[in-house]
Amino acid sequence: MTEDLKQKQIRLTKELAQVKALNSSTNTTLKKTRDFSVGVPADSSHKTSPSSADIPDVVSLPPKRRGKTENIPY
């Protein structure tokens, strides 16, 4: 009885290897797309963020400022 299970396991692993080989051969024909414009909205103009006065009951953080850099001559 255990030999039957071992033979069945061997047969199933061989079938699995064949199916994997078949799938990998069919998947190699896929071509990568380089079209990045799919997710870009049509209107890409600059939109200002609302101030804390526009949103009731919300205290928002002040706008971020660029960090000051030291005056390094080199």
N, C-alpha and C positions, 0 to 999 in steps of 0.2 A: 504494500500500500504506500509506503514511503517512497519507493522508486517511482510510482505513478506521479506523486506530487513533485518530485524532483524533475522528472521528464516534462511535466506540465509547466513548471517554472522555467526551465530551459527554453521550451518552445515559446512561451510568452515573452521572454527577454529577447529572443531572436525576432519575433514579430514586432516588438517595440522598437528594436534597432532599425528594422526595415521601414517602419512608419516614420521614424525620426529622419532617416535618410531621404525619404520621399518628400517630407515637409521641408527639409532644408534645401532640397534641390528646387522646389517650387518657389521658395521665398527669396532666392537669390535674384529673381527677375524683377523684384521691386526696386523702384527708383526713388531716391530721396528728393523731396521737393525743396526748393530754395525760396519759395514764395513767402516772404514775411509780411506781406501787406494784407493778409487775411484778417488779422485781429486789430488792425489800426482803424479807428473810427474815421468817418468821412470828414468831420469837423475837428481839426486838430489845433484850433486857435487857442491862445492862452486864456485861461479862465482864472479870475482872481479868487482867492480863498475868502470866505465870508469872515467878517470880523466878529468879535464876541458880542457886539451890540445887535447883530443880525439874528443870532440864535438865542432864544430865551432860556434862562436857567442853566447856562453853560459858561464856564470860565475856560477859555482856551489859552494856550501858551502863546507868548509873543513870537513874532516871526523870527526865523533863524537869521543870524548875521554871519558874514564871512569872518573867519578867525584872522586876527592880526598876525602878520608874519614879521619877524625881525629883519632889520636892514642888514643883511649879510652881503658883503661886497664880492664874495667869490662863489 
